[in-house]
Amino acid sequence: MRKLFEDMRLRLESFLAQRRSLLLVVRAGPAEYLPLVSCLDGIEQDSSDEFWLFQEPFESPSRYAQAVVESFRVRYTVLAPELRKAGFEVPLDLPPEVSAQSYRPVDRLRSLLLFARSLIDDLEGTRLVAGFLPTKISNPTEFAQLILAVAAHEMPQPWCHHMRILVREDAQLAPLSDNARTMTAAEFYAPDMGQASVQASLEQEAFNAGLPLPQRMQSLLLLAGMDLAYQRFPEASKKYALLAKYHGALGPKPLHALSLNGIGEVFDRSGNKKEAKHYYELALVPAVQAQDPASLINITGNLANLNRLGGNWRDALGYYEGLSMLAKAVGNDELQLRSLEQMGFCKHKLGDVKGAWEHWNAGVTLAREAASKEHLLDCLERIHGLYKEANLAARGREIEPEITELRRQGVRPYPA
């Protein structure tokens, strides 16, 4: 997989270094989007060029232009004082042709790029790199038309000299890439980060005797995870067993823990709960020794769910309590809310109605603080059920308006 990232970075860097093309259109679906943004972030950190990357979703040309301008404005309010301290004269706000919504979207975006370029002191040594990389493109045709209008220029004196523009379009609906022959000063790139390509790359790295052993083991761990995800249980089991043996001897302990946990997950998903529990418990030992939050959360969560689904309420409660403490330690509100809900569920199954109410009431408080309507509705409905069981109709009616309002808003309780 490292090779795929290296190839992507090399392709992007080669575009930035060339002098023939203004535009690079990257055909990137969901599997390629995050690697694309990650590669560009890495290039920006190592480059002397000035990067302005915009990830705002595209709904319409006017809305997109406004969203991009506002994103630029937020960053400019931080950048401008620093430039003034360094002795540069820059305006207090963006020019009217950029900020005013009365201008056409194409003109606003062009003016924005020109303004961004004007902030560069040395154009011979620094280029402006603009990236229009919407996370979602609601209307691919309108987006393509806008990009074509923005990138249009005439030689020998183009408006966009010392600029490079990168554009992301969806892999399925890609009008720019589909009409590549009609475009000038443009390059096209269609990286493939699909499951088949990723697996082939990982296999090449894992079984390459010329690579350092830790790197090969890292690739093998990712391959084992893919085997598990696609229910290739025998293949996953073999890989996790090899990883457990390697990391058990050479470390690090968190990877030893995750390897043993992987064996447990293979048994768990294939229906052998007894062996799954055994390996989850084995995995806890190196995770606790390393005091590694990530592996502890993963393994503790697996043990909690395994015991809950098996009806072992007391053991499940203990693991959910541990998971709650881990969630609080790392500041993960989502995980803490899930833990509180399940702790209340286990207490209820054990006949401790008061304890169940306390956990779910704590969940209500945290859900409000975290603005999690799904968890809030879930905990309120659980409490409402307790009141109904206890014949406390008046108490139940007190929280019914809030439950009704959340449902009216289309909120659905978090799935159990």
Disulfide bonds with the S-S distance in Angstrom:
none
